[in-house]
Every structure is written in C-alpha cells, then in structure tokens.
Amino acid sequence: MSTLTSNDAKPVNPPSLPSGPRERFCYSFAVRTGNVIWVSGQVSMSPEGEIVGVDDVVKQTEQVFENLSTVLAEAGGTLDDIVSTTTYMVDRAHILDINDVRARYITGPCPPTSTLLIVAGLARPDFLVEISAVAVIPE
C-alpha cells in the first residue's frame, strides 16, 4: 500500500473559470492527489467573472453545479464521481430549491454524502449558495 503525500498533490484550475478570485485569494479550484479530487466551494460565478442569478437561488445553484462539472471535467471526471458534498446556504427557505437542482445534476448510481450548513453570509453578499465536493475518479 502506498502513502500519498502533499508532494503528490496537483492543482486543477480550468482556464474557462475566472482566475481573478483564485489568484487574489491564493487557492486552487481543486487539488488532485492520486484519483481523489478535492473541489473548492463553487459559487454562481460565470466564466466571465459575473454573478449568475442575483436573488435567484435556482439559477445560482445551477451555475454552481455547472462550475463543479467544469472543474471535474478538467480533472478527467464527472459529477457522477462525487462522493461527498458540503452545501452552504444563507437562507433555510432555499433548502427545497437547492435540493431540486441537486437532484437534476446528481444522477449517478451512488448519491454522494451531503452536509448542509446555513450560514450568515458567503464571500459576496449576492451569493446565496456555495458547494464544495470530494470526488474519486476511477483509474
């Protein structure tokens, strides 16, 4: 059995996603170690760096899943490879809307684990939802 170290870690930064915030705040969209991908919390930022769906949690959640899909595709995976998610939302009233969107995107044979947190706010006041994920991409 081999042991993975931080030296095995590789950044996953799709060029189609906005690099400004990632560079300014010093993070990767995801980090890959072996076949495990840790995806940073994704928000409703378009490839052009604009917020998608201001005041619309459904549109924001759709963009979040599109961004998750983009990051995983860059690493060679899909949303079906996600094994765990953590969802942050700013209003408990959004639970059903976010779950409905999640059910449209998470369709694989093994639904991932899910942690849900209601928070006082996210990085920008217009963000209503953020989702991070862990995926295992078959070798």
N, C-alpha and C positions, 0 to 999 in steps of 0.2 A: 504494500500500500504506500503510495507516495503522499508527501505532505506538501501542500501548496503554501507559498509564502507571498508576501506583498510584491516580491520581485516578479512573480508570475502575472501580476495584475496589468491589464491593458485598458486604456481609456476607449470608450465608444462615443464618438461625437459626430453624429450625422451632419454633413455640410448643409443639408436642407433645413436644419433648425437654426434659429437665431443664436449666434455665438456671443453677442454682447453681454447678456447677463451671466453666461457661463464663464466668460473670461474675467468680467469685473469681480465676480464673487468666488472665483477660483474653485470650480468644481467640474466634473465630467457629467455628461448626460447619463452615462452608465460606466461601470467598470466590469470588465470580464476577467475572471480567474478560472482557467480551465473551461468547463462548459457551463459555469454559473455566471449569470449576469445580474448585477445589482443596478436597478434603474432609479435615478434620482426622481424626486417628486416632479411630475409633469403638471403644468398649468395650461390654461387656454391661450397660449401664445401661438400666433400664426408663424409660418416660415419667414414672413416679412417683419416679424417682431411686434405685431399689433395684437391687442387683446381681442379674442373672438368671443362674441356673445355677452357683452356687458349687460348685466342684470338678467341674464337668461342662463340658468343652471344647466338646462338640457344642452344648449349649444356649447357651453363651456365644457361639459363632460364629454361630449362627442369629440371636441378638439383635443382634450386630454388623452382620450383613447387613440386618436389618430397619431398624436405625438409618441405615445408609448409604442404603437405599432412601428413608427418610423425608427425609433431607437433600436427596437428588437430586430427589425429588418437589417439594419446596419451591422448588427452582430450575427446575422445569419439565422434569426429566429422569427417567431410569430407570437401573436397574443396567446395561442394555444400552449406555448411553452412556459407561461407564467405559472408559478407555484404559490405565490403569496402576493397580496396587495395590502397597502395601507392607504386608506382614504381619509383625507382631512376636508371637512366642510365647515362653513361658517354659520350655517343655519339648519337646525334639526328638521325644519319643514322641507328640506331638499332631499331627504332620505329616499323617498319613493322615486322621484325623478332620476336621481343618480343611479339607483338600482335598476330602473328600467333601461337606461342607456347601457349600463354594465352588462345586462343580460343580452343585449344586442351584439356586444363585442366579445364577450367571454362565452364562447360556444363549444369549446373543446370537450373531450370526453372526461376530463378530470378538473372540475372547477377549482380554482386556487383558494387557499386560505384567505381570510379577509379580516382586517382590523379597521374599525371605523372610529374616527375621533371628531368631535365637534369642538372647534377652536374659535378663539376670539377674533382671529384675523390671519390672513396669509400675507405673502410678500408685498402685494399691492392691494389696496382696498377694493378694487374691481374684481379680484379673483374670488370666486365662490367655492371652488373645489380644487384639490390637488391630490394626485395619486402617485405613489411610488410602488415599485414592484421588484420581485425577485423572479428570475426565470432560469430554467435549466434547459439548455439546448442540446438535443441528442447529438452525440459524436458520430 
